[in-house]
């Protein structure tokens, strides 16, 4: 087995870039920042590909992919058994993730060379991108649940920095705060979940944790399933809380409210963080602990239900939004819902582990076509300087490359063969069909909706009316077109990767095949939805408005995102602020501050009294001196026995 | 030789002591205050010499203390006058009331 020490370089390289650009970039390296970031990331992605090649060609023992600890360093030793390690864990999903993260990040870096050219503070921008890439790589390579948590927070911070990159725009500042607070709130659940699991399993290491908790006869497993709180076992609580953290990062209902607002950040950032990498961290987390989730049906059911509901919920909202990036954001949420419910309906090992493999496969293909969609949207926004699809139209002649790549990505996400999304979505639907017919029907309906809203977007941007955009810089620089072309190729080819041979729930290769009869329903539904979108949006007409008017309240509430933001505001502003915040503020102002002020003023008064003695008159001092002596003398004479 | 009783000598020294005390408390002139301190010290000297002479005539301890005190008084006078000169340079006055900067 080859040594994997060089994998350490994959996260270290972006970290080095971050430090160099962060410390020295602003003064000296503003022009070269993009080049530096891109080159180091190119090196990192080459290392990632080498790792993947070595691992997938030589990582098997007895036909099963093994987990390899490439690097391990004990960081904090709490007790002889429990320590926080810093390490690198290689297994099929982490190797897949480092390839995706480095590759998409590289594409985004290249795209940013053109897209961000006119912006200031480039060194800071690339430094933040590098920080994000580093933390994301650290997250997926973590060998220890606490290490994962540390990088999880780092990812949150770098996402906060990047969403708020245009910090002179109040909406961007508000969006970055919202993203940070909502995910932070979810992470509280994650931390408690970690503590419950780690306390009962007496370890933080993933491999030992999984080994101890999946063996239902072990003392650790008996302890955690034996303890119960409010009718659910401690294991369920731990897993549900861990999943809550994952749901926060992955924008699952009801913690999704930050994702649409996060689109205030630069578009390449959305392509990297809010499409391909950070938002799938929750899926990755569930996949990482999947063997433990499988032992607990209740927790897995919650994962499936939340995933399916989010997929449906987001798809409905996406049909009504008019901001190009928000449509894509809701589409991301919907697709992540797919990945979640695929995990939720899966079992461990063999054929019944199809959902797990399908989820990872969809994660893989989704990374390509969704980042392609975002970068395409970035190119469009670069052209028309607006996010609103109302002002777009007829751009297909002006932007041939963007048009083609966007069309390919739309076909892929709609699940039309032979594009990447078709294969992964088929696997998900197959897995759902065998496990739960209700979730399958939701998945099927959502795949139709997906096709509809994506092609609504496509026709609105590229067809509908004659373009009235006059822009001297044309479609964009070569550095903007190159990632689009590369990702289009990726979208075309990713579906043909024999994915199940490499990644499955138990590491053993899985034979899958496309069942063409089964595929008829989703593909036909998608085709129908595309035709509907074409009828409504290809030519300028008022059919869409009429339908919206007929739907009335339903359309309005979807357009307003089902008032989830308003509900949150109501709960926080009206209930929490008034019932908890105000009394707490009163106690703080009157009792805590009052106590402190009282002590301070008492001290001051005493001091004012004492300082009168310090009159500065030498005779007074002498008087005290002799008075003291006289007093002492009296004491010595009369009281000394 | 013993015609003067001890009590009379003690009356003189006590008088001298309280004259010194009075001067120290009432005068604001630093030189006068210094002189008052010298009076106090000398009243103590008289006490030492008198007690030595009348109670322990064959010992010299009291005499030695007196010599010590005279020496210390000389040193003290030197230091005090140095302080007073510096005070005068800064304030153009040797009135104790005028040097009140260190007051709270």
Interface residues (C-beta under 8 A of the other chain):
Chain A: X611 X614 X615 X616 X617 X618 X619 X622 X623 X626
Chain B: X21 X24 X25 X28 X33 X96 X97 X99 X100 X101 X102 X103 X104
